[in-house]
Amino acid sequence: MAITLYGCARSRASRNLWLLEEMGVEYRHVAVIQAYRLADPDSPEAPLHTRSAAFLAINPNGHIPSLDDEGLLLHESLAINLYLAKRHGGALGPASVAEDGLMGMWALWAATEIEPHSIEILYNMAAKPPAERDAAKAEAAVAALRAPFAVLDTALAATGFLVGGRFTVADINLAEVVRYAMPARSLFEGAPRVAAWLASCQARPACQRMMAMREREPA
């Protein structure tokens, strides 16, 4: 089997699992868990995790996900997806140099304009126990995302997709970053095309299969 993905579904590896399911290619999934989620990562009984020597030999950064495609090792979830779409993704990948540039642009935009704030919304409005949430951080993140959400809403107006008038890796990469902001309903109420686009992306069978993987894993 040529493709091996390292990382649990409850991590940024979700982006890669979604794309792999969309592509329909055969792959092996090695469920590496984050060390911080384990009570005793140094225990001999601990599952494979991000500080395990076996995984550090794959990714010395100690982060998930990582990809091995016929001996080529790649890290960073958004970069992995851009590579996979170009190599194996057909219409999910770029049809031209211009589309390649746009897909790279949207991936970097997701990482810089959206994720630093959407992750704070996820943590402080949903993921953390109520006593540990910081309402001020959540409010600041919502405020910071209003302008980028308006930009995205406008970008979706023409075709409902980001690149080429069709569903591509650009939509997967950005949708999985925007998902973190879902607890902030007011953001989506103010950007109805973003809300409709995200719902459409998440309704895809491949996304549903990825989400089922997440549900099967311990929280």
PyMOL commands that set and color helices and strands:
alter all, ss='L'
color gray80, all
select helices_A, chain A and resi 13-23+35-37+53-56+77-88+90-92+97-127+130-132+135-155+169-181+185-189+192-202+205-216
alter helices_A, ss='H'
color red, helices_A
select strands_A, chain A and resi 3-6+28-30+66-69+72-75
alter strands_A, ss='S'
color yellow, strands_A
deselect
rebuild
show_as cartoon
